Amino acid sequence: MNTSSAINLPMKKLQTIFSPILRNGNRIRSIAYLKPRGHPSTNLYLIILKTFSVPSRTSTYLPKQTHKTTQVYYMELIAYFVSQLPLINLNETLAPMPEEEIERIRISQFRDGSGALMPLPESVKAILRYDRHFKIAKNYPPLLNYLLTSLDANYRVPSVTITQLIRQDSLIGVGLNSIPESLYIWHDTPEMPALLPVTHFGDQIVMLYITKLTKEGEYPIARFDNEPCVWISQSSLIDYVLSVTGKASDIQKADFEKKKKALSTKYKAFVKQEAFSQNPELTPYFNALND
């Protein structure tokens, strides 16, 4: 990274970028402008707050040896995350998405498409600002491929269902192909959180679990395995990307793990419902599989 002197940007732009931390009366006092090495032509540079007014109370959520608040910690985490994108990205050509398009994108709140329209997490916005086709693995689609290919004309992203994932699975799907398409195999009821897959270089399906945004502006990450089962595996997309690419520090790993455990407890009731449907219409089909 090469650092240049502070520059002036519209306050509205800064408020958009740092919306998760511009709360409780916090204000931007100064910024630094960093240009990703190797991409001299890109205009998607990292903005870091150098001085930041925060509540005097320190966070009890962070290790005791630090006196930083959660807001300051997240400011540094998202800044670090964005600084790593050029180092992780396998694309030579960038395709940033315009800010006005990013801000229009909404995700279904619930799995059946009902409920409120939810905003993107800040990590996804940061990736789209940098390169919508951001890739972390060779011979695999972009990380946000599902979002990009599912986005409709109104900038809405539908949820996948576990039933869909099961039917598409080469192992368990074949055994269930006699079940009519009209029947949900999984407990994909209306109140279950929406699921937004991200590209993963493994057998499991990795998804944003669309619950409420955390105070850091993120959604937890859930995984689907063809056992089948679903569980909270990471605290956020930041956690996932930094962890699978080996860019997370030991301190970050410990904090990610603590957040993941807290989110697993918070959404335990939802995860417990992630199971085969109890619809009696499915009983004859399941019985036939056991014969």
Protein Blocks (a to p, Z undefined) as FASTA:
>chain_A
ZZdddddddfklmmmmmmmmmgghiacfbdcddddehilmbccdcdddfbdcddfbdcfk
bcfkbccdfklmmmmmmmmmmmmmmmmpmcfbdcdddfklmmmpccdfbfnopajddddd
fklmmmmmmommlcfbehiacfklmmmmmpcfkopacdddfklmmmmpmklmmmmmmpcf
klcfbfcdfklccdddddddbfbdcddddddddfkopacdddddfkbccddfbfbfklmm
mmmnopacfklmmmmmmmmmmmmmmmmmmmmmmccdfbfklmmmmmmmmZZ
